């Protein structure tokens, strides 16, 4: 520590190299971790035991031509009903369709770019949500297509100020007046589904009378929640078999529908972020390499300046391993301090970004530990050769060097 304090500029420059290196590599890991957590959270919101029957697959692959996807028929309400009557592995099914970019009005208040969701009655058995006020649709309201609506928290607060004031009031949706019977609890943004905070949910049998759900601009889907204890692969195969039967597809014909599962996305997410981690290590590795060279160079200079001191220590009985550990410890301490400074800068930036932007960054203990371990490893690797050369000096020659 005395040697570090005695050469403040040299110490600062050495610290700077390691600090930049640790900042580069750990900041990449921190951003990638935050992105992965955000995406995985969005995937989990789709339901881990849920199968989606849709026109379009979530993941495109192979040489299947795009125009065949385009020619596929849309899932229908009748198919959902027939699927429900035949399937054994399902706990509940719902039919859902959305129209985005809608203006929602109440008196002189407007909400732009809201999403109107039309859902069948069992939507609440599949989608996990809480209501901050009001209630869900009754079965008679869903079946008869009553003009009722449940508002997302952003829509309710934008139109009425306080969500408690929304219950029982009228709201203008798609040019029709509906009664507000409930308000969803705030959930935040999701990458995979439309943000429910900005949604208006209405009964399917009401929405189908004012919107053509067979339109190409709407992508309706059947959502199937699978019973606990049943294999997702088995359930997916059962859904596929029934849909092929409903659409009268011959054995040699390809599917004209897609069976989507969150697990498909999870597997691709793992592969994607593993690749990003490797890319981050390569990018940060160059900065670490520069920091390592600066430490090695500074340690060679330190050994040269203290050659006389090393000779005196050896003449007084200091062993080679003692000299080796003395300089090696100095290199490791120097690197760890630089690494801690880099981690501190990252921590401060995560607080600033999380506060200023709508994106949560967290410096995890895993990344903190990784940063310290990498710092110590840089010190060990970069400082070993200078420390070893110091330990091998002849005491007589060393004393004469600066004598």
Secondary structure, DSSP 8 states (H G I E B T S, - for coil): -HHHHHTHHHHHHHHHHHHHHHHHHHHHHHHHHHHHHHHHHHHHTT-TTEEEEESS-SS--TT--HHHHHHS----HHHHHHHHHH-SSEEEEEEEEEEEEEEEEETTEEEEEEEEEEE-TTHHHHS---EEEE----HHHHHHT-SEEEE-HHHHHHHHSSGGGTTT-EEEETTEEEEEEEEE------SSS--GGGEEEEEHHHHHHHS-TTSTT---EEEEEE-TTS-HHHHHHHHHHHHHHHTT--TTS--SSEEEEHHHHHHHHHHHHHHHHHHHHHHHHHHHHHHHHHHHHHHHHHHHHTHHHHHHHHHTT--HHHHHHHHHHHHHHHHHHHHHHHHHHHHHHHHHHHHHSS------HHHHHHHHHHHHHHHHHHHHHHHHHHHT--HHHHHHH--
